Amino acid sequence: MKTVVIGHKNPDMDSICSAIAYAAFKRATGMENVIAARCGHTNERIDFGLKKFGFEPPVFVHDVHPRVEDVMEHEVVCAHVNAPVYEAMTRIGEKRFRGLPVVDGDRHCVGIVSGFKIGQYLFPPLDRISSTRVVEASLTAIRESVHGKLIAGEDNDEVRPHLLVVAAMHTTTFQKRLAQLDAKSTVLIVGDRWNIQEISIQAGVRALLITNGAIPRKNVVLAAREKGVPLMVSPHDTATTVLLARAAVTAGQMLVSDFKSVTPDLPLREARHEVAMSSQFAFPVLGPDGRLEGILSKSDFLKDVPRQLILMDHNELTQAVTGAEEVPIIEIIDHHRIGVAPTHQPILFLNRPVGSTSTIVANCYQQAGLPIPPPVAGILMCGLISDTLNLSSPTTTDVDRNVLGELSKITGITPGDLASEIFSVGSPLLTLSPEQVITADCKEYTERGARFSVSQIEELSFSHLHEQQTALIGALESYRAANNYLFSSLLVTDVNTQNSVLLVRGAASFTRLIDFSEEGPSAWKLDGVVSRKKQLLPYLTGLIARSAL
Ligand SMILES: [Mn+2]
């Protein structure tokens, strides 16, 4: 049973980091075969956090619907296309199968050997009953099939029709009979009847097969050598020898090549439909290269899917990995509103109104009395800092503060330092051009006939603002001019300190009214202002009203 610990779709830092850490926690508590997974792509910031503490992004799992490979038989009993059908029949008998897939040297499936087809070969309809005397196989295959020993002459691998003739008659009758046969294709099967043996050697039969383990006389052996007639001895009685000789045909001759196959990744739901519509007894499971990877039988649908889920940082199925509704969910660790679907079994559902799921995972370690390994503590810090904007978001609780303090002790890393590292990665100021920074989140407004724009970006510090400030102001001026605005502005918010810097380019009649303290040319410090809608816009519209007076 594999346990997949997985966060929500469109993963954020918290859902990725908490999944990795919780999988580590479950392993530490003794659970086996636990993996962390994700069902969406990571971003630059997440990759940075993982790499900093030595983790790879978790396995990408886009769909957990039960698939053919989950229940198919992996250890496939199959027959080689050139193997004697007797061998295939033996395996079918041993395993109580109804047939076997047949493969070539590259393990490509060429068909299915069917018990029914073999039955028809051994017991053909009455109008074709004479065909039971013919076996299309090599002499070597016939000898091996009857467990025979070569006494004289040579093995021969040429596959061709051989006529099985049993000499169970008087010598003179036999001579007459032999004269009517094509000696060159006759395999003569006889017991210790030395005169019959000599006659057939002289007639130049294709091979002489002596039954009951009877050791041929010297003169017979010599004659066979002289005439180049292969002389074989079967340990079985005549009736058994004939039967086994017939089974010397290859599996390849007894196969149904018009068969239905399935692929390992086919959803089980679709496979069930296909199987129900077919009379085939089993379905070879073929990989993309056509090689045999498994076999699917109808009884496989009764098996349990060997996979279960632990949902991290979400509990609503709409946010969960595709197919989650068809797989057992054994645990949910979350800090969101509750919208979980009813479950069949009682499960562990840990939902705490704290700032991050990473906080809850840290609590799990603490409650179990297990030490948090420093790399795990590191990514838990990443998840916690990222979800709570380094404890500044209104969702932050004392639990988060305490946990972050503990994690910081374990890693020896100051939360503030880690926060600035995390938020400087993939920050708009570092990854976007000044023109892109202006337009990434830009809103246009009209007030008293004046049009203007207010853009906003969020950073975790102003450390990258100062070096970009001149370029940003230049970009604002171009943007304002191109759109003929009264002014264009950019609010750069430090989500860590909850302060902003406002850059404005526009008519002097407007900008001279701005009464915040200046932070260089065309820049002002707006301490405590983070909301464009609730804080900045009322201020700006107030200035417009005053400038019009
Ligand atoms: Mn979260």
Boltz pocket constraint, residues with backbone or C-beta under 6 A from the ligand:
constraints:
  - pocket:
      binder: B
      contacts: [[A, 14], [A, 15], [A, 313], [A, 335], [A, 355], [A, 356], [A, 357], [A, 387]]
      max_distance: 6.0
